């Protein structure tokens, strides 16, 4: 089937960023089409997210997006999606450095996120298996949660024009916008949104993003019903949350890699065993494993908005692993930039 020959906005990439942008554009009455090279949505980073709805990130700018995105997930999408995409279980951030706990608490205060201070015993009361982690301080964030990743992708795609198996092979300026040549025909658009994940910038010849491989495992262990996720931040970074089949765990490994269909390997399992060596989950049998990739800009800030040199190009890239939580806010920001180009 041939794709349409024109559109106000053509979005390259059918992950969280691209779909959320198309959804936000539709609410503004702006025609948009999502061009996804794979036969299904979210085949790489978005579809392999662990689904932790973490609002407090490493800096204020990213946190502002994740906080707004979480609000959309909790309120707007919860209202529109009967099955729900958000489980309001809360989250715990623990730290091996008390100064880091203070920094995050200050960020929460600046951005209006309610938190409760916890000590090691307070964390262990909720996660007994974490007793061996080097916890110097922690924050309980009651408004955090867990995201149904497949449900979120489906919710964002509802009502959006999506063309799968339509990989963009060439992109060049044309008329008042640009022309995209895809596997299924050509299309001209006033605005092109690069939401290509780890591949963002490849079509325009821009410097590549920094891409890192990360492993996620489901191990044979259990969490208390309704327990908040636990994310230990520090030299031995690891996160855990309950899963229907067991306990979902990531050693938060970060191996520099070229963008690809990432697959689990022995190094990831070794990293898991090191992280869990002093925990109550050491030696837990692995039930399932997968690998994802996170992409970052040079300054580790999301690249959202108009390109300074190409008036037809808008970025939605470098989400750095925060795509699931920040998706709604990213879509709003990028849609606003598209509307400014079209005005």
N, C-alpha and C positions, 0 to 999 in steps of 0.2 A: 504494500500500500504506500502510495506517494504521500509525503508530508505536505502541508500547506506551503504555498510559495511566499507568503508574507506573514508578518506578525509584528505587533508593536514591540514586543520583547521576546527574544529567544534566550533561553536559559540552558547553559551547557552543564549537565550533571543532574541526576535524579536522586541525590541524597537529601539529608535534612535541609541544608542551606538552599538548594535549588527549589525543592518542593515548598518550603516555607515562604520563599520569595514569590513563587507563583501564586500561592494562596493569598498572600497579602496584596499582590497586584490585582487579583480578581475582586477583592473587596473594594478596591479603588475603581473598578470598572475598566481596568487596563488589560487588553488581550495579551496573553503570554503563552508560550509553548515551552515545555521542558523536553530537551533532547538528551536521552540517555543511551549510551553506547551498548549497555548490557541488555539481555532479554527481560530482566526484571529489575525493580528498583532496589537501591540499598545493598548492592552485592558486596561492597567493600567496607569502608569505615563505618558508614551509617548503620548497615544491617548487622554489624558485628559489635556494636556498642554493648557495654555491660549494663547500661541503663541506670546508672547512679545519678539521681537528680541533685547534684551538689551545687549550691548557690555561691558559697564563698570560694573564690578562685585565688590565683596567685597575685593578682593586682586588682585595683579598683575598676579599671575599664572593663576587664573581662567579667568581673563580678557583677557589674551593673547589667550586663547582657544576660548573664545566667539568672540573676534575680528576676528580671523582667520576663525571661523565658519561662521560668518556673511558675510565675504568676499566671501566664497564659495557659500552661499545662494544667494547673490546679483549678482555674476558674473557667476560662473560655472553652478550652477543649473538653474539660470534664462535663460542661453543660451541653456541648454539641455532640459528644460521643457517648452514647448510653453504656457501652462496654467499659469505658474509661481507659485512659492511658497512663494514669498517675496513681501510685499507691502511696498514701501519706503516712509513711512509717518514721520519718525523721532520719537524721544522720549524725554520726559522731566523727569529728576530726580530732585525731590524737597526734601529739608531737613529741619528738625526742629532745627538742630544744624549747625551754620555757619562753624564750624571747619570741619564738615563732608563734606560740599560742597567744602571746600578748598582741602581736601584730595582727593576727586574724581577728581577735576580739575587737581591736580598734577599728578594723575594716568593717566588721559587722555593725558596730555602733555608727560609723559614718554613713553607712548605706541602709540603715534601718532594719537590719535582720536581727531578730531576737535570738540570743544564745544563752546557754547555761554552762558555767564553768564546771568541769569534772576533774577529779584526780584519778590516779591509777585504779584505785578501788572502785570509783564510780564507773569507769569503763568496764572493769572486770565483772561488775554486777550485771551488766547487760551482755557482755561477751566474755564468759569465763575462759575461753580458749586463748584470749589475748593477754593473759597474765604475764607471759614471757616477753612481750614487746617492751622496748625501752621507752615507756611513756612518762614524760616529764610534765605533761599537762594536756588537757583536752577541752573541746567545746561540743556541747550537744546543740544541734540545730533542729528544733522541732518541726520547722516548716519544710525541711528537705524531704525527699521521697525516692521512690524507685519508678522507673519509666518502662512501660511496655513498648519496646523498640519497634516490633512489627506493627503494633497498633498505632504508634505514632506515625510511621511511614504511611500507613493506609489512611489515617486521618488527614494528614497534610496533602495527600494526593487526591482526596475526594473533591470532585468538581473542577479539577485541574486538567488541562490538555497535556497529556504525557505521551511521548512517542519513544518507545523502547526500540532497541536494535537500530538506533539512529545516531551512531557515533559521528561526531564532527571531524572531518578530515582536513578541512581548510577553512580559514577565516581571514577575510580581507575587507578593507573599507570599500563601501559602494554607496553612491548617492548620498542620502542624508544619514546613513547608518552603516551597516556592514552586510556582507553576504557570507552565509555559511554553506559549505558543501558537505553533505552528509552521505552516509551509505545508501540513503533512501531518497536522495534528491536534494535540490538546493532551496534555500529560503533566505529572504532578505528581511532584516529587522532594523528598526530605528535604534534599538538598544540591544546589546549582547551582555548577558550576565555570565561571568566565568565563575561557576560553582563546581569546578572540576575536582575538588578535593585535593589529594596529593599531586594530581596532574595539573592543577591550576597554573596558568602561565605558559603551558607547552604550546598552545595554539598561536599565541602572540609573540613567542620568542623571548618572554620575560625570564629573569633568573628563576630557577626552580625553587620551590619551597623545600625546607628541611623535613624529610620524612623519616619516621621512626616506627619500628616494629614493636608490638607489645603482645604478650600472651595473656589469655584468660582461660581459667580451668573451672570445672565443676568437680569437687571432690566429695568423697563419701563422708559426710559429717552433717550435723544439723545445727540450725540456729533457732533460738526461741521464737515462737510465733509473734509476728509483728515487730521483731527487733529492728532498731535502726541499723542502716549500713554502718560499717566502720572503715574509715580511711586513715591509715597511719602515715603521717607526712614526716619525711626525714631521710636519713641515709639508707635505712632499710624499708623504704616505702612499700606498702602493700594495702590492698583493700579487700574487704569481704562483705558479702551480703547473703541473705537466705535465697535459696533457689528451690523450685519445686522438686528437683531431683537430688538436691544435696546442699552444698555450700559453694557459692560462686566466689572465686579467689583470683586476684591478679597480683603477680610479683612486681608490677609496675616497671618491668624492664623496658629499656629504650635503646634498641639497636639501630643505628643509622642504616638506612636502606634506600634503594631506588623504589619509586612507586610500583607496586605489583599486587597480585593476588597472593597475599601473605598466608603462609601455611605454618602450623606449629612445628617446632623442632626440639632437639635434645637440649639446646642451650636454654630454652624457655622453661623446660621442666627442671633443669638444674637450678635456675633462678628461683623457681617456686620452692624447691626444697630448702634452699638457703634461707629464704624469707620465713619459712614456717618452722625452722629448726628449733627455735626456742618457744614455740607456741603449743597450744593444746591440739593443734591439727597436724603436727609433724607425722609423716608416714601415712597420712590419709590417702587411700586409693584414689586414683584419678578416674573419673567416670567419663569426662568429655574435655576436649581442649580445642581452642581455636586461636588464631592470631589476627590482629587488626593493625591498622597503621594510623598514626596521627601526623598531621602536617602543620608546620609552623612557619611564620615569616621570620625574618632576621631578628626583629625586635620582640617576637613572641606575642605581638598584638594582632588581633584579627584584622584582615584586610577587607574592609567593607566600604563600599561607596564608589564614587566616580573616579575614573583614572584621570590623572592630571594632564595627560597628553593626548589621549584618544577620547573625544567627547561621546562616542557611541559605546564605550566600554565601562561596565560597572563590575566591581569585584564582590565576591562572597566567598572568601577563601581564608585559609590559615586558622581554622576553628580550634586546632590544638587539642582535640579530644573533648571539647565542651559542646559539641554539636547537638546532642540530644536535648540537653537542658536549655541551651541558648537559642534553639531553632526559631521559636516564635519571634524573639526579639531581633534576631538576625534578619528574618524575613521582613519585618517592619522597616528596619533601617535601610535595607537594600531596595525595597519597593519605593521608599521615599526618594532615594537617589535616582531611581529609574524615572519616577514621575517628574523630577526636576529636569531631567534631560528632555523628556517629551513635552514639557510645558512650552 
